[in-house]
Amino acid sequence: MIYFIGAGPGATDLITVRGMRLLQKADVVIYAGSLVNPELLDYCRPETTIYNSASMTLEQTVAAMRDAPEGATVVRLHTGDPCLYGAIAEQMRELDKLGLAYEVVPGVSSFCGAAAAIPADRLMLETDSPYLAPEPNRRKRNDSRNLVYIRDKIAALRGISPQELEEQTTRNALAFFGLQG
């Protein structure tokens, strides 16, 4: 099986547990050497065959996946979250043509890390993306009623209550726009 794994924002402790476990059992790893933190390869076994795709063409990358021994666990390691990364689509099309099975293992997206790390006094909530509504309202037009979902997600990422986040971001917005509460 071929796994497209998101390596997360770069730190070795920010890869998902599932991604780490697949690296630990991988027979072949193809990683984006110009982008992926090479310390993530420390999770691999000594006998794992490792390819740095920084100098490989699409054809060479697909060939490395195709030519892996039958029954091998193959990891294609990308940065961030491969669900948000466009280059995997062309690889998937080639694997589909070859009839090779694959699965996408999401990674920790950098925006999640940023939402958790931005100083509290600089954070505001908004719904400025009219066609990118948060879950559970995907594929519907976004509006201010969805702000509660954004608030809840960011509060969870920060480890605080939604009410705490709401109070802080309201203070921030009032200060930013020069309004009184």
C-alpha positions in Angstrom: 0.0 0.0 0.0 1.1 3.5 -0.8 0.5 6.2 1.8 0.7 10.0 1.1 1.5 11.3 4.6 1.5 14.9 5.7 4.7 15.7 7.7 3.0 18.7 9.4 4.6 22.1 9.8 8.1 20.7 10.3 8.8 19.8 13.9 9.2 16.0 14.4 6.7 16.1 17.2 4.0 17.6 15.0 3.5 14.7 12.7 0.4 12.7 13.5 0.7 9.5 15.5 -0.6 7.6 12.4 2.0 9.2 10.2 4.8 8.4 12.6 3.6 4.8 12.9 3.6 4.3 9.2 7.1 5.8 8.9 8.2 3.3 11.6 6.9 0.3 9.5 7.7 1.7 6.1 9.7 -0.4 3.6 10.2 2.5 1.2 10.0 6.3 1.9 10.0 9.0 -0.7 10.3 12.4 0.9 10.3 15.9 -0.4 13.9 16.6 0.7 13.9 20.3 -0.1 10.9 20.8 2.2 10.5 18.0 4.7 12.5 18.0 7.9 15.0 15.1 7.5 14.8 14.4 11.2 11.4 12.8 10.5 13.3 10.0 8.8 14.7 9.0 12.2 11.3 7.3 12.7 12.3 4.8 9.9 13.9 1.5 10.4 17.6 1.2 9.3 16.6 -1.2 6.5 14.0 1.3 5.0 14.9 2.4 1.4 14.8 6.2 1.4 14.5 8.4 -1.7 14.9 12.2 -1.7 12.5 13.4 -4.3 14.0 16.9 -4.5 16.0 15.8 -7.6 13.4 13.3 -9.0 10.9 13.8 -11.8 7.3 12.8 -11.5 8.1 9.7 -13.5 11.0 8.7 -11.3 8.9 9.3 -8.1 6.0 7.2 -9.5 8.5 4.5 -10.6 9.9 4.3 -7.1 6.4 3.6 -5.8 5.6 1.2 -8.6 8.8 -0.8 -8.2 8.5 -1.3 -4.5 8.4 -5.0 -3.5 4.9 -6.6 -3.5 3.2 -6.0 -0.2 5.6 -3.3 0.8 4.5 -0.3 2.8 5.4 2.8 0.8 5.3 6.3 2.2 5.3 9.4 0.1 6.1 12.1 2.7 5.0 15.6 2.0 5.0 18.8 4.1 2.0 20.1 5.9 -1.3 18.4 5.1 -1.3 16.5 1.7 -5.1 17.2 1.5 -4.1 20.9 1.0 -1.1 20.2 -1.3 -1.8 20.2 -5.0 1.2 18.1 -6.2 -0.2 14.8 -4.9 -3.0 15.0 -7.4 -0.7 14.4 -10.4 1.0 11.5 -8.5 -2.4 10.0 -7.7 -3.5 10.2 -11.4 -0.4 8.2 -12.4 -1.0 5.6 -9.6 -4.6 5.3 -10.8 -3.4 4.6 -14.3 -1.2 1.9 -12.9 -4.0 0.4 -10.7 -1.9 1.0 -7.5 -3.8 1.5 -4.3 -3.0 4.5 -2.1 -4.4 6.3 0.9 -3.9 9.9 2.2 -3.0 10.4 5.8 -3.7 14.0 6.7 -1.0 16.0 8.5 -1.1 18.9 10.9 -1.7 22.0 8.9 0.4 25.0 9.6 -2.6 27.2 10.0 -3.6 25.0 13.0 -0.3 25.7 14.6 -0.6 29.4 13.9 -4.1 29.6 15.4 -2.7 28.0 18.6 0.5 30.2 18.7 -0.7 33.7 17.8 -0.5 36.0 20.9 -3.9 36.3 22.4 -3.9 40.1 22.1 -3.5 39.9 18.3 -6.2 37.4 17.5 -9.5 38.3 15.9 -12.2 36.1 14.4 -13.8 36.8 11.0 -15.7 35.2 8.1 -14.1 36.9 5.2 -14.1 33.8 2.9 -17.6 33.7 1.5 -17.2 30.4 -0.3 -15.1 28.6 2.4 -17.5 27.9 5.2 -16.2 25.9 8.2 -17.4 22.4 9.0 -20.3 21.5 9.3 -21.4 24.0 6.6 -18.9 23.1 3.8 -20.3 23.8 0.3 -22.6 26.4 1.6 -22.1 30.2 1.5 -20.2 31.4 4.5 -21.7 34.1 6.7 -21.3 35.5 10.3 -23.5 32.8 11.8 -20.6 30.4 11.2 -18.3 32.4 13.4 -19.3 30.1 16.3 -17.6 27.1 14.5 -14.4 29.1 13.9 -14.4 30.2 17.6 -14.9 26.7 18.9 -12.1 25.3 16.7 -9.6 27.9 17.6 -10.5 27.7 21.3 -9.9 23.9 21.1 -6.5 24.5 19.4 -5.6 27.0 22.1 -6.8 24.8 25.0 -9.2 27.4 26.3 -13.0 27.7 26.5 -15.0 29.2 23.6 -16.2 31.9 26.0 -12.6 32.9 26.9 -11.7 33.2 23.3 -14.8 35.2 22.5 -14.1 37.7 25.3 -10.5 38.1 24.2 -11.2 38.5 20.5 -14.1 40.9 21.2 -11.6 43.1 23.3 -9.1 42.8 20.4 -11.7 43.9 17.8 -12.9 46.8 19.8 -9.3 48.0 20.4 -8.3 47.5 16.7 -11.3 49.4 15.4 -11.2 52.1 18.1 -14.6 51.3 19.5 -15.8 51.2 23.0 -17.5 48.1 24.5 
